[in-house]
Amino acid sequence: MAEYVCEGALLKCSFGDEESKLKVPVNNRVYIRGNPVARMTDNIPLTNIQAFGNCSSLVNPTVAAATAANGGVLKKMPCVPVIPAPWIEVKTNTTSGSIPLLTTKSKLMCMWAGVIEVKDPG
């Protein structure tokens, strides 16, 4: 059964080499165990979604350029997530301010082809 995702949840990107912690605004109206529950719109890079260490996606132009300069050998570069859309697979029948809540089944897509998933709900 899916759990709701709260402040401090551990996230992992399929192309990042580190996990990061989700930051949830304190003005979100639903709390579990004293922590604000994340909503579908908590997807802002470097505000809600922190960097995931180094990125290995060749779709990322900085990784592609560094790899080309390295003779075609993959050269990871610092992750700067680019999030073009809200979270998907959210709990549509449970909302905060009419915005669906996140669960451990929710996913977020990075423009550089990464899939961001919840590893621990916080």
N, C-alpha and C positions, 0 to 999 in steps of 0.2 A: 504494500500500500504506500502511495506517495505521501511524503511529509511536506509541510509548508516550509518555505525557505526564509530564514531570518538574517538580520545583521550579522556579519562575520562568517557567513557560509563560505565554505571552501569551494572554489571554482577551478576548473582545469580546461585549458584550450588544447585541442588536438595537435596544434603546431607549437605550443609553448613548452619550455622545459622546466617551468615552475608553476605551482598553484598560486592562486591569489585569493584574497578575502573580499567578499561582496560588501559594499557600503550601502546602507539603506537609510534614506532620510528619516529623521526622528519624527517628522510630521505625518508619516504614514499612520493611518488610524487604527490599524489592527496590530496587536502585540501578542506574542506567545512567550511565556516565561520572561517577561520584561523586555523582550527584544522586538523591534519593529519587523513586521513581515514584509517581504519584498513584493513589489507589484510588477506587472508586465512592462511598465515604462521605466523601471529602474535599470536602464541599459546605457547610461551615458559614460563613454570612455573616460577614464582617469578621474571620474567623480564616483560612479557606482562600480564600474568595471576597471580594476587595476591591471597593470601590465603582468604578463605571464613569463617574466624572465626574458629569454631569447627566443625569437621566432625562426622556424625552419621552413616556412612555406615559400616556395619559389614564385607564388602568385604575388607575394609582398615585393614591391619594387626595390626596396633597400636590400632584401635578401638576394634577389635576382642579380642586382648590380654587384654586390659583394662577392657572390658566387662566380659571376663572370670574370671579375677581376682576380679571383683566386684560381683561375685556370679550369673552371667548371666543377671544382670541388666545393661542396656545400659549405657556405660560411653563414652561420646563424648571426642574426642582428637583433638588437634590442626590440622587444615587443612594444608596439604602440597599437592597441586594438582600434579598429575602425568598425563601428557598429551601425549599419545602415537601417536597421529595423528593430522593433521591440522583440521581447522574448516570445517564443512559440511554445506550444503544448502547455498552456497555462490553465489554471482552474477557473473556467469561465463562469461557473455558477457560484463562486465565492469571490466577492469584490471588496475593495476599500476605495471609497469615493468613486464608485462605478468602474474601477479599473481592476481587472482580474489579478488574482494572486499567483505567485510562483510556487511550484512544488518541485520535488526532487526529479520529476520527469521533464521539467522545463529545459529548453535549450535556447542558445543565442548564437547567431551566425556572425562571424567576422568577415569583413570584405575580403580578407586575404585567405579565405577558404577554410578557416578554422571553425570548429564546432566547440562551443563553450558549454560545459555541462556542470551540474552541481555534484560535487563529491561528498560533501557533508552539509546538512541543512543549516547548521549554526545553532 
